[in-house]
Amino acid sequence: MRQLMVGAFIGAVFGAAFVVVNAHAPLPEPFGVILSILAILAVCAIAAMSVVIRRRDQRETPPEPASGASMFGRGYRWVVLAEVVALVGGIAVLRLLRAPEEANVAWIALVVGVHFIALAPVWKRVSIGVVGGILAVAGVAGLVMTATPAVAWVPIVSGVASGVTLLASSTWAVARVASSAGASS
């Protein structure tokens, strides 16, 4: 459970980063600021819920023996390595093709989405694949939009939407752990 909480927190931090970095024009400035504040508050809430759950679990149950299986084992490391190569290589190709700068966030959303899809069987969690699918679609939509007059909206479609998806899924995961821990009490 600890690894799940760490994963949810990491997802929330990256989700907030997607929102904060991309919640700008063409959105009205006050709306972008509000979205950024809400994203940061969501990360704080997820962190607080994680601490409360961990403390409650430490009081109520003996520590689990180490199973040797880690969410962040060899499969995870291979997926992340492929993700880094795809991110760096893809952004370099976009630059060579003189793609609009907005294409970068779309590419990042696509690669992060595919990364989650690849992690779904590694972690044996279908929900991660669903999140990955949503991010991948947001990334593809943004890449298509870079060739249209709507290019200014790519950071919203690919960045903010991806961030909100990560924040929502992280909140859902932590709330699910909280409710299952509360139900077992």
C-alpha positions as CSV (number, residue, x, y, z in Angstrom):
1,M,0.0,0.0,0.0
2,R,2.9,2.4,0.7
3,Q,4.1,2.1,-2.9
4,L,0.6,2.8,-4.2
5,M,0.5,6.0,-2.0
6,V,4.0,7.0,-3.3
7,G,2.8,6.4,-6.9
8,A,-0.3,8.5,-6.3
9,F,1.7,11.3,-4.9
10,I,4.1,11.3,-7.8
11,G,1.2,11.3,-10.2
12,A,-0.3,14.2,-8.3
13,V,2.9,16.3,-8.4
14,F,3.3,15.7,-12.1
15,G,-0.4,16.5,-12.6
16,A,0.0,19.8,-10.8
17,A,3.1,20.6,-12.8
18,F,1.1,20.0,-16.1
19,V,-1.6,22.4,-14.8
20,V,0.6,25.1,-13.4
21,V,2.9,25.2,-16.5
22,N,0.1,25.1,-19.0
23,A,-2.8,27.1,-17.5
24,H,-2.1,30.3,-19.3
25,A,-3.4,32.2,-22.4
26,P,-5.7,31.7,-24.2
27,L,-7.4,31.0,-20.9
28,P,-8.3,34.2,-19.0
29,E,-5.6,34.9,-16.5
30,P,-7.8,34.6,-13.4
31,F,-9.0,31.2,-14.6
32,G,-5.4,30.0,-15.1
33,V,-4.4,31.2,-11.6
34,I,-7.5,29.5,-10.0
35,L,-6.6,26.2,-11.8
36,S,-3.0,26.4,-10.7
37,I,-4.0,27.1,-7.0
38,L,-6.5,24.2,-7.1
39,A,-3.9,21.9,-8.5
40,I,-1.4,22.8,-5.8
41,L,-4.2,22.4,-3.1
42,A,-5.0,18.9,-4.6
43,V,-1.4,17.8,-4.2
44,C,-1.4,19.1,-0.6
45,A,-4.7,17.2,0.1
46,I,-3.3,14.0,-1.4
47,A,-0.1,14.3,0.7
48,A,-2.2,15.0,3.9
49,M,-4.5,12.0,3.2
50,S,-1.5,9.8,2.6
51,V,0.1,10.8,5.9
52,V,-3.2,10.2,7.8
53,I,-3.6,6.8,6.2
54,R,-0.1,5.8,6.9
55,R,-0.3,6.8,10.5
56,R,-3.6,5.0,10.9
57,D,-2.3,1.8,9.3
58,Q,0.8,1.9,11.5
59,R,-1.4,2.0,14.6
60,E,-3.9,-0.6,13.5
61,T,-1.8,-3.3,11.7
62,P,1.6,-4.8,12.2
63,P,4.0,-4.0,9.4
64,E,3.8,-6.2,6.3
65,P,6.7,-8.4,5.6
66,A,8.7,-7.4,2.6
67,S,7.4,-9.4,-0.4
68,G,10.3,-8.6,-2.6
69,A,7.9,-7.3,-5.3
70,S,8.2,-3.6,-5.9
71,M,6.1,-1.3,-8.0
72,F,9.4,0.4,-8.9
73,G,11.3,-2.8,-10.0
74,R,12.9,-3.8,-13.2
75,G,9.7,-3.5,-15.4
76,Y,9.1,0.0,-14.1
77,R,12.7,1.0,-14.7
78,W,12.6,-0.2,-18.4
79,V,9.4,1.6,-19.0
80,V,10.8,4.8,-17.6
81,L,14.0,4.5,-19.5
82,A,12.0,4.1,-22.8
83,E,9.9,7.1,-21.7
84,V,13.0,9.3,-21.2
85,V,14.4,8.2,-24.6
86,A,11.1,8.9,-26.3
87,L,10.7,12.3,-24.6
88,V,14.2,13.6,-25.4
89,G,14.2,12.1,-28.9
90,G,10.7,13.2,-29.8
91,I,11.3,16.8,-28.7
92,A,14.5,16.9,-30.7
93,V,12.7,15.6,-33.8
94,L,9.9,18.2,-33.2
95,R,12.5,20.9,-33.1
96,L,14.2,19.7,-36.3
97,L,10.8,19.7,-38.0
98,R,10.2,23.2,-36.8
99,A,7.0,22.2,-35.1
100,P,5.3,24.9,-33.0
101,E,6.5,25.1,-29.4
102,E,3.1,23.9,-28.3
103,A,3.8,20.5,-29.9
104,N,6.2,19.8,-27.0
105,V,3.4,19.6,-24.4
106,A,1.4,17.4,-26.7
107,W,4.3,15.1,-27.2
108,I,5.0,14.9,-23.5
109,A,1.3,14.0,-22.8
110,L,1.4,11.3,-25.5
111,V,4.6,9.8,-24.2
112,V,3.5,9.9,-20.5
113,G,0.2,8.3,-21.6
114,V,1.9,5.5,-23.4
115,H,4.2,5.1,-20.3
116,F,1.1,4.5,-18.2
117,I,-0.4,2.1,-20.7
118,A,2.9,0.1,-20.6
119,L,2.9,0.2,-16.8
120,A,-0.6,-1.3,-16.6
121,P,0.5,-4.9,-17.1
122,V,3.7,-4.4,-15.1
123,W,1.7,-3.1,-12.1
124,K,-1.3,-5.3,-12.9
125,R,-3.6,-2.3,-12.6
126,V,-6.1,-1.6,-15.4
127,S,-6.9,1.8,-14.0
128,I,-3.3,3.0,-14.8
129,G,-3.9,2.0,-18.5
130,V,-7.2,4.0,-18.5
131,V,-5.3,7.1,-17.3
132,G,-2.6,6.5,-19.8
133,G,-5.2,6.2,-22.6
134,I,-6.7,9.5,-21.6
135,L,-3.3,11.2,-21.6
136,A,-2.4,9.6,-24.9
137,V,-5.6,10.9,-26.5
138,A,-5.0,14.4,-25.1
139,G,-1.4,14.2,-26.6
140,V,-2.6,13.1,-30.0
141,A,-5.3,15.7,-30.1
142,G,-2.7,18.4,-29.3
143,L,-0.4,17.2,-32.0
144,V,-3.2,17.3,-34.5
145,M,-4.1,20.8,-33.3
146,T,-0.6,22.1,-33.9
147,A,-1.5,22.1,-37.6
148,T,-4.6,24.1,-37.1
149,P,-5.5,27.7,-36.1
150,A,-6.3,26.3,-32.6
151,V,-2.6,25.7,-31.9
152,A,-2.8,28.2,-29.0
153,W,-5.2,25.8,-27.2
154,V,-2.8,22.8,-27.3
155,P,-1.4,23.5,-23.8
156,I,-5.0,23.4,-22.4
157,V,-6.0,20.3,-24.3
158,S,-2.8,18.4,-23.8
159,G,-1.3,19.9,-20.7
160,V,-4.1,21.1,-18.4
161,A,-6.4,18.2,-19.3
162,S,-3.5,15.7,-18.7
163,G,-2.8,17.4,-15.3
164,V,-6.4,17.3,-14.2
165,T,-6.6,13.6,-15.2
166,L,-3.5,12.8,-13.2
167,L,-4.7,14.8,-10.2
168,A,-8.2,13.1,-10.3
169,S,-6.8,9.6,-10.7
170,S,-4.3,10.2,-7.8
171,T,-7.1,11.6,-5.6
172,W,-9.3,8.6,-6.5
173,A,-6.5,6.1,-5.7
174,V,-5.8,7.7,-2.3
175,A,-9.5,8.0,-1.5
176,R,-10.0,4.3,-2.4
177,V,-7.2,3.3,0.0
178,A,-8.7,5.5,2.7
179,S,-12.2,4.0,2.3
180,S,-10.9,0.4,2.2
181,A,-8.8,1.1,5.3
182,G,-11.8,2.7,7.0
183,A,-14.0,-0.2,6.0
184,S,-11.6,-2.8,7.5
185,S,-11.5,-1.0,10.9
